[in-house]
Amino acid sequence: MTRVTMRINGETVTEDVEDRTLLVEFLRVRRRLTGTHVGCDTSQCGACVVHLDGVAVKSCALLAVQCEGRDVKTIEGLADGEDLHAMQKAFHESHALQCGFCTPGMIMSALDMVRRKGGDLDETTIRHELEGNICRCTGYENIVKAIRSGAQEMQR
Amino acid sequence: MNPFEYRRAESVQAAASLLSEVDDASLLAGGQTLVPTMKQGLFAPEMLIDLGGIAELRGIRAADDAILVGATCTHAQVATCEAIGERIPGLAQLAGQIGDAQVRNRGTIGGSIANNDPAADYPAACLGLGATIVTDRREIGADDYFRGLFETALEDGEIITGVRFMDCPQSSYMKFRNPASRFAIVGVFAAVKQGGVRIAVTGAGRDGVFRWRAAEEALDEDPRADALQGLSLPDEDMLDDMHAKSDYRAHLVKVMTIQAVKGALSA
């Protein structure tokens, strides 16, 4: 066991964890932040994407103990109370989900895309950048639309 | 995942001494291969020594005619480093094609070349550019470093601290990737230098990354992609698996080499 302290969605938390605990297990099981999903066992699906110090990472390929002293943001940390984040709103308005399982990872990845590439994203860039996130329902059309309009909205 | 003990090293020296004390310890850098491999139960060390907190392994240092990339620099850092983009464009291009965006945010150059996966990208850049692998004990030329599938010249307990690349403005990497895993089915790095052309191929070789010497010689005589037209690689030297047959890979190496050489010459 190792004692680990990190900030999660602005709150500092300290817990004793088994060393082999993945960040995603820590978030879901210990912190009950179940918006971050596990869709595969091979780090390919992207349903578990969270931000570590503002950068998108796959929380299934990271140990909780590696996050000592670091800042973690999950899908639960985006909305301001009842007021959804612009990217969440865009996913809602563009109907960018069907079952919704991939959505948290898609949104966290979309925000990382905006961080790196700016708010003026073209379709080709978005599709290319989404290579680490798999959706099995939508065929991606509305996800691409949502990211484009969400990114534009964030610039305002 | 099997249980293990996690330790955070504060310095390279501390990591080295931990490594020497524990029989079955492994170093952890970005963990983008190591953690998934441990989840699958394919690897179960007693201890993981995290290099992530060691300042001396981080950062990219540009000197007059070379760039030293710290062992724990991420692929995203290399892909977006301005000095690398200008002075060694093929290296930036390669780093930007590894895995996906999230993997590039965590995965490191040191981790990649310590593992030496036969389909990994970085071995092609190191070998193609004739890089120097810097460790806590010595410096190893890329030609001596890569020793076959998952095999390197690293000794027990030796730690990579960085990789030094000489400038090479005429360099390019072309990758034909597996659409599911994003590893290279064939990846070719071309470096056109005054001393001669170097062609390094990953993903295809039965013994891992290799230099295609016949192509290098042909290009030394005639530095145009057309010089490769008459060449071919023996099928039996190529990997043969569910992703691609050996004859397909042999053909693909030539196609990708032509593209990489064109890319390097127009860089």
Interface residues (C-beta under 8 A of the other chain):
Chain A: T2 E18 D19 R20 L22 D41 T42 S43 Q44 G46 V49 V55 A56 V57 K58 C60 A61 L62 L63 V65 Q66 E68 S109 D112 M113 R116 E129 E131 G132 N133
Chain B: M1 N2 P3 F4 E5 Y6 R8 L28 G31 Q32 V35 P36 M38 K39 Q40 L48 D50 G52 A76 T80 G99 D100 A101 Q102 V103 N105 R106 A180 S181 R182
